[in-house]
Amino acid sequence: MTDSVAILLKELRLPAFHRHYQSLWETAIEKNWSHTDYLAALCEYELSDRYQRRTQKWLREAKLAANKTFCIFRPIMNTHSGRT
């Protein structure tokens, strides 16, 4: 049965579910979680994983220099005050 669950999770593209469902199931049994609590915990892992991957994708697409941070960013001050 474990193999079929793994195949289904892969097909559904739920990688965090696949990584955590067995270990989290053991935790759920130890802590007497309901099925809903177990499913909610799996969903939290999946959402966190997706957000992290999305953020990494955005950083790659932005092509920002790895060694630069906002701390060293100094905008050029506009000397024109806009008054005529």
Backbone as CSV, one residue per row, in Angstrom:
resi,resn,N_x,N_y,N_z,CA_x,CA_y,CA_z,C_x,C_y,C_z
1,MET,0.817,-1.193,0.000,0.000,0.000,0.000,0.860,1.255,0.000
2,THR,1.981,1.233,0.673,2.862,2.387,0.730,3.357,2.775,-0.652
3,ASP,3.650,1.782,-1.479,4.120,2.065,-2.836,3.049,2.764,-3.655
4,SER,1.809,2.335,-3.513,0.735,2.964,-4.283,0.511,4.406,-3.841
5,VAL,0.627,4.678,-2.543,0.496,6.051,-2.050,1.621,6.910,-2.608
6,ALA,2.828,6.395,-2.602,3.971,7.143,-3.129,3.778,7.472,-4.603
7,ILE,3.277,6.517,-5.365,3.032,6.742,-6.798,1.946,7.797,-6.991
8,LEU,0.883,7.701,-6.211,-0.204,8.675,-6.320,0.266,10.083,-5.965
9,LEU,1.038,10.205,-4.901,1.526,11.523,-4.499,2.458,12.114,-5.546
10,LYS,3.256,11.270,-6.166,4.134,11.741,-7.235,3.310,12.199,-8.432
11,GLU,2.304,11.419,-8.783,1.442,11.761,-9.921,0.657,13.048,-9.659
12,LEU,0.248,13.254,-8.420,-0.484,14.467,-8.046,0.436,15.672,-7.833
13,ARG,1.725,15.433,-7.931,2.745,16.481,-7.748,2.651,17.118,-6.363
14,LEU,2.745,16.260,-5.370,2.752,16.673,-3.970,4.045,16.183,-3.317
15,PRO,5.179,16.789,-3.665,6.458,16.275,-3.172,6.629,16.348,-1.656
16,ALA,6.107,17.396,-1.020,6.240,17.488,0.436,5.390,16.421,1.121
17,PHE,4.218,16.143,0.585,3.406,15.037,1.109,4.216,13.751,1.029
18,HIS,4.823,13.524,-0.121,5.587,12.292,-0.345,6.748,12.171,0.642
19,ARG,7.438,13.276,0.900,8.590,13.242,1.810,8.185,13.040,3.264
20,HIS,7.021,13.555,3.659,6.697,13.613,5.084,5.551,12.714,5.548
21,TYR,4.808,12.092,4.631,3.584,11.420,5.078,3.852,10.259,6.036
22,GLN,4.931,9.523,5.845,5.184,8.382,6.735,5.662,8.828,8.116
23,SER,6.630,9.733,8.156,7.139,10.177,9.459,6.072,10.960,10.220
24,LEU,5.282,11.744,9.499,4.222,12.503,10.149,3.102,11.584,10.639
25,TRP,2.887,10.476,9.935,1.890,9.498,10.372,2.290,8.904,11.721
26,GLU,3.568,8.609,11.877,4.056,8.080,13.154,3.860,9.102,14.271
27,THR,4.147,10.359,13.972,3.934,11.426,14.952,2.456,11.545,15.297
28,ALA,1.606,11.458,14.288,0.159,11.559,14.503,-0.346,10.444,15.413
29,ILE,0.194,9.247,15.231,-0.212,8.123,16.080,0.256,8.349,17.514
30,GLU,1.513,8.775,17.673,2.062,9.014,19.012,1.286,10.100,19.754
31,LYS,0.901,11.147,19.031,0.243,12.289,19.672,-1.279,12.233,19.576
32,ASN,-1.787,11.122,19.046,-3.232,10.895,18.970,-3.953,11.987,18.172
33,TRP,-3.381,12.354,17.020,-3.999,13.353,16.150,-5.199,12.748,15.437
34,SER,-6.139,13.603,15.087,-7.250,13.164,14.234,-6.751,13.117,12.787
35,HIS,-7.549,12.513,11.919,-7.175,12.467,10.503,-7.065,13.881,9.932
36,THR,-7.940,14.759,10.406,-7.930,16.144,9.939,-6.653,16.855,10.369
37,ASP,-6.213,16.624,11.600,-4.969,17.236,12.080,-3.775,16.748,11.264
38,TYR,-3.773,15.464,10.976,-2.700,14.868,10.169,-2.676,15.484,8.773
39,LEU,-3.836,15.580,8.158,-3.929,16.155,6.818,-3.539,17.632,6.828
40,ALA,-3.945,18.364,7.851,-3.589,19.780,7.958,-2.076,19.954,8.074
41,ALA,-1.429,19.104,8.841,0.029,19.186,8.986,0.721,18.903,7.655
42,LEU,0.232,17.917,6.917,0.792,17.629,5.594,0.600,18.817,4.654
43,CYS,-0.565,19.422,4.702,-0.830,20.592,3.853,0.098,21.750,4.201
44,GLU,0.375,21.945,5.483,1.303,23.000,5.894,2.694,22.755,5.319
45,TYR,3.159,21.513,5.357,4.453,21.184,4.755,4.447,21.481,3.258
46,GLU,3.375,21.096,2.589,3.292,21.299,1.138,3.280,22.787,0.793
47,LEU,2.490,23.564,1.508,2.443,25.004,1.243,3.784,25.670,1.502
48,SER,4.425,25.301,2.581,5.739,25.855,2.902,6.759,25.515,1.824
49,ASP,6.733,24.274,1.382,7.652,23.822,0.340,7.417,24.577,-0.966
50,ARG,6.155,24.744,-1.328,5.836,25.456,-2.570,6.256,26.917,-2.494
51,TYR,6.032,27.558,-1.348,6.434,28.956,-1.192,7.952,29.091,-1.302
52,GLN,8.668,28.175,-0.685,10.129,28.215,-0.736,10.631,28.028,-2.169
53,ARG,10.062,27.078,-2.892,10.474,26.864,-4.290,10.125,28.067,-5.162
54,ARG,8.960,28.673,-4.931,8.552,29.844,-5.696,9.502,31.012,-5.437
55,THR,9.865,31.216,-4.182,10.788,32.289,-3.833,12.143,32.067,-4.487
56,GLN,12.640,30.842,-4.462,13.917,30.538,-5.112,13.839,30.781,-6.611
57,LYS,12.714,30.448,-7.219,12.525,30.683,-8.656,12.555,32.175,-8.954
58,TRP,11.875,32.972,-8.147,11.860,34.419,-8.359,13.264,35.003,-8.235
59,LEU,14.025,34.517,-7.258,15.394,35.015,-7.088,16.263,34.666,-8.286
60,ARG,16.111,33.456,-8.805,16.864,33.073,-10.007,16.474,33.944,-11.195
61,GLU,15.176,34.156,-11.376,14.700,34.942,-12.505,15.112,36.405,-12.408
62,ALA,15.241,36.916,-11.185,15.636,38.311,-10.989,17.104,38.531,-11.327
63,LYS,17.880,37.462,-11.327,19.314,37.512,-11.630,20.045,38.538,-10.758
64,LEU,19.714,38.530,-9.490,20.377,39.414,-8.539,21.746,38.853,-8.193
65,ALA,22.673,39.743,-7.929,24.002,39.308,-7.509,23.889,38.660,-6.132
66,ALA,24.512,37.523,-5.972,24.392,36.758,-4.729,25.019,37.471,-3.537
67,ASN,26.026,38.288,-3.779,26.739,38.923,-2.671,26.188,40.297,-2.314
68,LYS,25.140,40.754,-2.975,24.582,42.070,-2.675,23.275,41.920,-1.903
69,THR,23.108,42.802,-0.916,21.887,42.808,-0.122,21.324,44.219,-0.103
70,PHE,20.135,44.375,0.433,19.543,45.700,0.544,20.306,46.575,1.533
71,CYS,21.057,45.982,2.421,21.832,46.754,3.395,22.891,47.617,2.714
72,ILE,23.424,47.151,1.600,24.471,47.929,0.931,23.916,48.788,-0.199
73,PHE,22.620,48.711,-0.437,21.991,49.485,-1.493,21.827,50.931,-1.046
74,ARG,22.318,51.848,-1.861,22.171,53.278,-1.576,21.616,53.945,-2.830
75,PRO,20.371,54.335,-2.785,19.796,54.957,-3.980,20.455,56.297,-4.274
76,ILE,20.539,56.616,-5.534,21.098,57.904,-5.937,20.068,58.969,-5.596
77,MET,20.516,59.955,-4.866,19.618,61.022,-4.452,19.336,61.921,-5.647
78,ASN,18.105,62.197,-5.861,17.705,63.079,-6.945,17.906,64.514,-6.482
79,THR,18.776,65.250,-7.152,19.073,66.626,-6.744,18.023,67.599,-7.241
80,HIS,17.225,67.189,-8.173,16.175,68.052,-8.689,14.992,67.991,-7.737
81,SER,14.598,69.130,-7.202,13.534,69.141,-6.207,12.149,69.171,-6.820
82,GLY,12.073,69.409,-8.118,10.775,69.442,-8.765,10.164,70.830,-8.773
83,ARG,10.828,71.786,-8.156,10.324,73.158,-8.129,10.818,73.897,-9.360
84,THR,9.981,74.742,-9.889,10.394,75.540,-11.052,10.438,76.999,-10.749
